[in-house]
Amino acid sequence: MSDTQAPVHTSNGDEHRRKASTAVNGSDTHDRALVLHPSSQSNGITSRLRSVFVAASLAIILTPLSLIWPGIQPPLDPSNYSERARRILKSTPLIDGHNDLPWQLRVELHNRLYDSKADLETKLLGHTDLVRLREGMVGGQFWSVYVDCDVNQKHFEDPSWVVRDTLEQIDVTKRFVNEHPRHLMYCQTPSCVRKSFKMGKTASMIGIEGGHQVGGSIASIRQVFNLGARYITMTHNCDNAFGTAASTVAAGNQDVGLFKLGYSAVKEMNRLGMIIDLSHVSHQTMRDILSVARTPVIFSHSGAYSVGKHLRNAPDDVLRSMKQNGGVVMATFVNKFLKPDSPDTASVHDVIDHILHIADLCGWECVGIGSDFSGMPHAPKGLEDVSKFPNLIEALLERGVTDEQIKLLVGENLLRVWGEIEKKAKHFQASGESPVEDEYEGRGWHMGEAGDPWMLRESADTRVPKDAEGLSAVIQGRGSFPAVKNV
């Protein structure tokens, strides 16, 4: 354990070991961590001393060889959790599913990067800066492009600035990444993430945190995909044209689930290769999307409802469905989701409880990490900012999770899911599947004016006043349209 890691809780030690054992034994991996049980200390002293002696002897023998052949690493004491964690994070990119730093660039800097007092290459307040991102060995980061639900948007078709502000957020995120090429690399594909990791940089991707941010328009989904966004959270803390939000149900309203346009949006996102994110949606919306999704989906920052009974977390039946879907649930660090009854006491071990429950129901191929750093007021003990990710890995190892399982958790699962989504999207497009043209049922359309040069007779029949001067003859096939006013 490193000096910065929070002390391991012992009050629930037996329960912790039981959960770890259940999750670990359900895997086919063979690289198991050494777990020391208090009850076995008296009987295992000789065995442990023998293991330490053997490891030390091999280290003495192999260390000179590692100087000649750098690829050879001396054997590692299984109880050296800190070094095991570092080796894992050096070999596998840790990809965090959700960080709200772009929101801070918007609110605090008004998207002004070049004349601001905030130097992201120094340590700042809050959870995130480039110094601590490197200390945390973060190999990939989905930066959250987020704009508040517009309280003035009483109906989904009411005028709003949300789409404009979302485009500005995409712009400032890309500019921020490009301003720091020594630390960050902008990526739109999983292969780019691996390339960035080999170069020692943090791969930087864009996720949109709320379907309201595309203005209830499937065409807008296509446009933000073209601009580089690679996941959309189907709702935020408000319903939109696609479906019901968890916050709506928490407020005592009915869980209607996915709306009619939401089914069309899912189809188009699958065709595009846009990752569908189920964080923030209601439980019924989760089930509805999983029933029709043709590609894996993700939860970018959620937990397990059975562990923390908050509606933002996924219930057990959804976790089981995620196993069939092949997606990934990225465990969040938000205190009130981890421990709704006592959020102030949340720690790194509560994050692990959620991870182990997800793995138990869904498999180690189903778990990931989605912190919500820079978007939550308080972080759990031991995970205070982005530099503390190694603490989580060390604590997982100490709870009996294997190195191979952790490699799946930190990044391999998400890269696999993203790759499958890309592959299926190419198949849908190659098969000739057309872009979805469905619109929100309540949408109003401009009806045109009397002098417009109609393309179809039907338009003239239905939209032009019959008694308009000079138009009756045109409608009957005689004469021509009057001159169009200046445009």
C-alpha positions in Angstrom: 0.0 0.0 0.0 1.3 3.5 -0.9 1.7 6.2 1.7 -1.3 8.1 0.2 -3.7 5.2 0.4 -6.5 5.2 2.9 -6.1 2.5 5.6 -8.0 -0.7 5.0 -11.2 -1.1 6.9 -11.3 -4.1 9.1 -14.8 -3.9 10.6 -16.3 -5.6 7.6 -13.2 -7.6 6.7 -15.0 -11.0 6.6 -17.7 -9.7 4.3 -15.1 -8.1 2.1 -13.2 -11.3 1.8 -16.4 -13.2 1.1 -17.4 -10.9 -1.8 -13.9 -11.0 -3.2 -13.8 -14.7 -3.1 -17.2 -15.0 -4.8 -16.1 -12.7 -7.6 -12.6 -14.2 -8.0 -13.8 -17.8 -8.0 -16.3 -17.1 -10.8 -13.4 -16.2 -13.2 -11.3 -18.5 -15.3 -8.2 -16.4 -14.8 -5.3 -18.1 -13.0 -3.1 -15.1 -11.7 -4.5 -15.0 -8.2 -3.4 -12.6 -5.5 -2.2 -13.9 -2.1 -4.9 -13.1 0.5 -3.7 -13.3 4.1 -6.5 -14.4 6.5 -6.1 -13.6 10.2 -7.2 -17.1 11.2 -4.4 -18.7 9.2 -1.5 -16.6 10.5 -0.4 -19.2 13.2 -0.4 -22.1 10.7 1.0 -20.2 7.7 4.1 -18.5 9.1 6.5 -21.2 7.9 4.8 -21.3 4.4 5.0 -17.5 4.0 8.6 -17.4 5.1 9.4 -20.0 2.6 7.6 -18.0 -0.2 9.4 -14.8 0.8 12.8 -16.7 0.8 12.1 -18.2 -2.7 11.0 -14.8 -4.1 14.1 -13.1 -2.7 16.4 -15.8 -4.0 14.9 -15.5 -7.5 15.1 -11.8 -7.4 18.8 -11.9 -6.5 19.4 -14.3 -9.4 17.3 -12.5 -12.0 18.0 -8.9 -11.2 21.4 -8.9 -13.1 19.6 -10.5 -16.1 17.0 -7.8 -16.1 19.8 -5.2 -16.6 20.9 -7.1 -19.7 17.4 -7.9 -21.0 15.1 -5.1 -19.9 12.0 -7.2 -20.8 12.7 -9.6 -18.0 11.2 -8.5 -14.7 12.2 -10.1 -11.4 9.4 -12.0 -9.6 7.3 -9.8 -7.4 6.1 -10.5 -3.8 2.3 -11.0 -4.2 1.7 -8.9 -1.2 3.5 -5.9 -2.7 0.2 -4.4 -3.9 1.7 -1.0 -4.7 4.2 -2.4 -7.2 1.7 -4.8 -8.7 -0.7 -1.9 -9.3 2.0 0.1 -11.0 2.9 -2.8 -13.3 -0.7 -3.2 -14.3 -1.2 0.5 -15.1 2.1 0.5 -17.1 0.9 -2.4 -19.2 -2.8 -1.6 -19.5 -4.4 1.8 -20.1 -6.7 2.9 -17.2 -9.7 4.5 -19.0 -12.0 6.6 -16.9 -15.5 6.9 -18.3 -16.5 10.3 -17.0 -14.7 13.5 -16.0 -16.5 16.9 -16.0 -13.5 19.2 -16.4 -14.9 20.8 -19.6 -17.8 22.0 -17.4 -15.3 23.9 -15.2 -13.7 25.3 -18.3 -17.1 26.7 -19.3 -18.4 27.9 -15.9 -15.1 29.2 -14.5 -13.2 30.3 -17.6 -16.1 31.0 -20.0 -14.3 28.7 -22.4 -11.3 31.1 -22.6 -8.1 29.0 -22.5 -5.5 31.4 -23.8 -5.8 34.4 -21.5 -6.9 32.6 -18.4 -5.2 32.3 -15.0 -5.8 28.6 -14.8 -2.7 26.7 -15.8 -3.7 23.0 -16.1 -0.1 22.0 -16.0 0.1 23.0 -12.4 -1.8 21.7 -9.4 -5.1 23.4 -9.0 -8.1 23.1 -6.6 -10.7 20.5 -7.3 -10.2 17.0 -8.6 -8.4 17.4 -12.0 -5.3 18.9 -13.5 -2.6 17.5 -15.8 -0.1 17.0 -13.1 -2.4 14.8 -11.0 -3.7 13.0 -14.1 -0.2 11.8 -14.8 0.4 10.9 -11.1 -2.8 8.8 -11.3 -1.4 6.9 -14.4 -4.6 7.6 -16.3 -4.2 6.2 -19.8 -7.5 7.3 -21.2 -10.2 9.8 -20.3 -13.7 10.5 -21.6 -14.2 14.2 -21.0 -17.8 14.9 -20.3 -19.4 17.6 -22.5 -22.3 18.7 -20.3 -24.9 21.5 -20.4 -27.7 21.8 -17.8 -31.2 20.7 -18.6 -32.9 23.9 -19.8 -35.6 24.8 -17.2 -37.2 27.0 -19.8 -37.7 24.1 -22.1 -41.1 23.0 -20.9 -41.7 21.0 -24.0 -39.0 19.3 -26.0 -39.6 21.6 -29.0 -39.4 24.9 -27.1 -36.6 27.2 -28.2 -33.4 26.6 -26.3 -29.7 27.4 -26.4 -28.7 23.9 -25.3 -27.5 22.7 -28.7 -25.4 25.8 -29.2 -23.8 25.5 -25.8 -23.1 21.8 -26.4 -21.2 22.6 -29.7 -19.2 25.2 -27.7 -18.4 22.5 -25.1 -17.2 20.1 -27.8 -15.1 23.0 -29.2 -13.4 23.9 -25.9 -12.7 20.3 -25.1 -10.9 19.7 -28.4 -9.0 23.0 -28.0 -8.0 22.1 -24.5 -6.6 18.7 -25.6 -4.7 20.3 -28.5 -3.2 22.9 -26.2 -1.5 20.1 -24.2 0.1 17.7 -26.7 2.8 16.7 -24.2 0.2 15.2 -21.9 -2.9 14.5 -24.0 -3.9 13.0 -27.4 -7.3 13.4 -29.0 -8.8 10.1 -29.9 -12.0 8.9 -31.7 -11.2 5.2 -32.0 -10.0 2.5 -29.6 -6.9 1.9 -31.7 -6.0 5.5 -31.2 -6.2 4.9 -27.4 -3.7 2.1 -27.6 -1.4 4.3 -29.7 -1.7 7.2 -27.3 -0.9 4.9 -24.3 2.3 3.6 -26.0 3.3 7.2 -26.5 2.9 7.9 -22.8 0.0 10.2 -23.2 -3.6 10.3 -21.9 -6.0 9.5 -24.7 -8.8 12.0 -24.6 -12.3 11.3 -25.9 -15.6 13.2 -25.8 -18.9 12.0 -24.3 -22.1 14.0 -24.2 -23.9 13.8 -20.9 -27.6 14.1 -21.8 -29.9 13.4 -24.7 -31.4 16.9 -24.3 -28.2 18.3 -25.6 -29.0 17.3 -29.2 -32.3 19.0 -29.1 -34.5 16.0 -29.6 -33.0 15.5 -33.1 -31.6 12.4 -34.5 -29.9 14.5 -37.2 -28.1 16.3 -34.4 -26.8 12.9 -33.1 -25.2 12.4 -36.5 -23.6 15.8 -36.4 -22.1 15.5 -32.9 -20.7 12.1 -33.9 -19.1 13.7 -36.9 -17.6 16.3 -34.5 -16.0 13.6 -32.4 -18.5 12.7 -29.6 -18.3 9.0 -29.0 -21.0 8.4 -26.4 -24.3 10.0 -25.5 -25.9 9.6 -22.1 -29.5 9.0 -23.1 -30.9 11.4 -20.4 -29.5 13.6 -17.7 -31.6 14.9 -14.8 -34.6 15.6 -17.0 -36.7 13.7 -19.5 -36.1 14.5 -23.1 -37.6 13.4 -26.4 -35.9 10.0 -26.1 -36.9 8.7 -22.6 -37.4 8.9 -18.9 -34.7 10.1 -16.5 -34.0 8.5 -13.1 -34.5 11.9 -11.5 -38.1 12.0 -12.8 -38.9 8.7 -11.0 -37.1 9.9 -7.9 -39.4 12.9 -7.9 -42.4 10.5 -7.6 -43.4 10.5 -11.3 -44.2 7.4 -13.4 -41.4 5.5 -15.0 -42.6 5.5 -18.6 -39.2 4.2 -19.9 -38.0 4.8 -23.5 -40.2 7.0 -25.7 -41.1 6.3 -29.3 -38.3 8.5 -30.7 -35.9 6.9 -28.2 -36.2 3.6 -30.0 -35.3 5.3 -33.3 -32.4 7.0 -31.6 -31.0 3.7 -30.4 -31.3 2.3 -33.9 -29.4 5.2 -35.4 -26.7 5.3 -32.7 -26.1 1.6 -33.4 -25.8 2.3 -37.1 -23.4 5.2 -36.5 -21.2 3.5 -34.0 -22.2 6.0 -31.2 -21.9 4.4 -27.8 -25.1 4.4 -25.8 -24.7 5.4 -22.2 -27.4 4.3 -19.7 -26.2 6.4 -16.7 -28.9 8.8 -15.5 -31.8 7.0 -17.2 -34.7 5.4 -15.3 -34.6 1.7 -14.6 -37.4 1.0 -17.2 -35.5 3.0 -19.8 -32.4 0.8 -19.0 -34.5 -2.3 -19.7 -36.2 -0.9 -22.8 -32.9 0.0 -24.4 -31.3 -3.3 -23.5 -34.2 -5.1 -25.1 -33.6 -3.5 -28.6 -29.9 -2.5 -28.6 -28.0 -4.3 -31.4 -24.6 -3.4 -30.0 -23.1 -3.4 -26.4 -24.0 -0.4 -24.2 -22.2 1.2 -21.3 -22.9 2.9 -18.0 -20.3 5.7 -18.0 -20.6 6.4 -14.2 -23.1 4.3 -12.2 -23.1 1.7 -9.4 -25.0 -1.4 -8.3 -28.5 -0.7 -6.9 -28.4 -3.6 -4.5 -25.3 -2.2 -2.9 -26.4 1.5 -2.8 -30.1 1.9 -3.3 -30.1 5.0 -5.4 -32.0 5.2 -8.6 -28.9 6.2 -10.5 -27.5 2.7 -10.0 -28.3 -0.4 -12.0 -30.6 -3.0 -10.5 -29.6 -6.7 -10.5 -31.9 -7.7 -13.4 -30.3 -5.0 -15.5 -26.8 -6.2 -14.5 -27.7 -9.7 -15.6 -29.0 -8.3 -18.9 -25.7 -6.4 -19.4 -24.0 -9.8 -19.3 -26.1 -10.9 -22.3 -25.6 -7.5 -24.0 -21.8 -7.7 -23.6 -21.5 -4.1 -22.4 -19.7 -2.6 -19.4 -20.8 -0.9 -16.2 -18.2 1.7 -15.1 -18.3 2.0 -11.4 -18.7 5.6 -10.1 -17.1 7.3 -7.1 -20.0 9.6 -6.3 -20.6 9.4 -2.5 -24.4 9.5 -2.5 -24.5 6.7 -5.1 -22.0 4.6 -3.1 -23.7 5.0 0.3 -27.0 6.8 0.0 -27.7 6.5 3.7 -24.3 7.8 4.9 -22.5 9.4 1.9 -19.9 11.2 4.2 -18.5 7.9 5.2 -17.9 6.6 1.7 -14.4 5.3 0.9 -12.5 3.4 -1.7 -13.7 0.2 -0.2 -17.3 1.1 -1.0 -16.3 1.6 -4.7 -14.9 -1.9 -4.5 -18.1 -3.3 -3.0 -20.0 -2.0 -6.1 -17.3 -3.4 -8.5 -17.4 -6.9 -6.8 -21.2 -7.0 -6.9 -21.2 -6.0 -10.6 -18.6 -8.6 -11.4 -20.5 -11.3 -9.4 -23.6 -10.8 -11.5 -22.2 -9.8 -14.8 -18.7 -11.2 -14.9 -15.3 -9.5 -14.8 -15.8 -8.8 -18.5 -18.6 -6.3 -17.6 -16.9 -3.9 -15.2 -15.1 -0.6 -15.7 -14.3 2.7 -13.9 -16.3 5.9 -14.3 -15.2 8.4 -11.6 -17.3 11.5 -12.2 -14.3 13.6 -10.9 -14.8 17.4 -11.3 -18.6 16.8 -11.4 -19.3 15.7 -7.8 -19.0 17.9 -4.7 -17.2 15.3 -2.5 -15.1 12.3 -3.3 -14.7 9.1 -1.3 -11.9 8.7 1.2 -8.8 7.3 -0.6 -10.0 8.6 -4.0 -9.9 12.3 -3.4 -8.7 13.3 -6.9 -7.4 11.9 -10.2 -4.0 11.1 -8.7 -5.5 8.4 -6.5 -6.5 5.8 -9.1 -3.6 3.6 -8.0 -5.1 3.5 -4.5 -8.2 1.7 -6.0 -6.0 -0.8 -7.8 -4.0 -1.6 -4.7 -7.1 -2.0 -2.6 -8.6 -4.4 -5.2 -5.5 -6.5 -5.1 -5.6 -6.6 -1.4 -9.2 -7.8 -1.5 -8.1 -10.8 -3.7 -8.8 -9.6 -7.2 -6.3 -10.9 -9.7 -4.0 -8.9 -12.0 -5.8 -10.2 -15.1 -9.2 -9.2 -13.7 -8.0 -5.7 -13.0 -6.6 -5.3 -16.5 -10.2 -6.1 -17.7 -11.6 -3.6 -15.3 -9.3 -0.6 -15.9 -9.5 -0.6 -19.7 -9.6 -3.8 -21.7 -13.3 -4.2 -21.2 -14.1 -0.8 -22.6 -11.7 -1.1 -25.5 -13.3 -4.4 -26.4 -16.9 -3.0 -26.2 -15.9 0.1 -28.2 -14.2 -2.1 -30.8 -17.3 -4.3 -31.2 -19.5 -1.2 -31.6 -17.3 0.1 -34.3 -17.3 -3.3 -36.1 -21.0 -3.7 -36.0 -21.6 -0.1 -37.2 -19.4 -0.8 -40.3 -21.5 -3.9 -40.9 -24.8 -2.0 -40.6 -23.6 0.7 -43.0 -22.1 -1.8 -45.5 -25.4 -3.7 -45.6 -27.1 -0.5 -46.9 -28.9 0.5 -43.8 -30.1 4.1 -44.3 -29.8 6.9 -41.7 -32.9 7.2 -39.5 -35.2 10.1 -40.4 -37.7 9.9 -37.6 -38.6 13.1 -35.8 -40.3 14.0 -32.5 -44.0 13.6 -32.9 -44.7 17.0 -31.4 -42.4 18.8 -33.8 -43.8 21.8 -35.7 -42.7 22.7 -39.2 -42.6 26.0 -41.1 -45.5 26.0 -43.5 -44.0 28.2 -46.1 -45.4 31.4 -47.6 -47.7 32.2 -50.5 -44.9 33.2 -52.8 -42.6 30.2 -52.2 -41.7 28.2 -55.3 -43.4 24.9 -54.4 -41.8 21.7 -55.6 -44.8 19.5 -55.3 -48.4 20.0 -56.2 -49.4 18.6 -52.9 -47.6 21.4 -51.1 -49.5 24.0 -53.1 -52.8 22.3 -52.5 -52.4 21.9 -48.8 -50.3 24.9 -47.7 -51.2 27.8 -50.1 -54.5 29.7 -49.4 -56.9 28.9 -52.2 -58.0 32.6 -52.5 -54.4 34.0 -52.7 -54.1 36.4 -55.6 -52.9 34.8 -58.8 -52.4 31.3 -57.2 -55.7 29.5 -58.1 -54.6 29.3 -61.7 -51.2 27.9 -60.7 -52.9 25.2 -58.6 -55.0 24.2 -61.5 -52.0 23.9 -63.7 -52.4 27.3 -65.5 -50.1 30.4 -65.2 -47.0 30.8 -63.0 -46.1 31.7 -59.4 -46.1 35.4 -58.6 -42.7 36.9 -58.0 -41.0 35.8 -54.8 -40.2 38.6 -52.3 -36.6 39.5 -51.7 -34.8 36.7 -49.8 
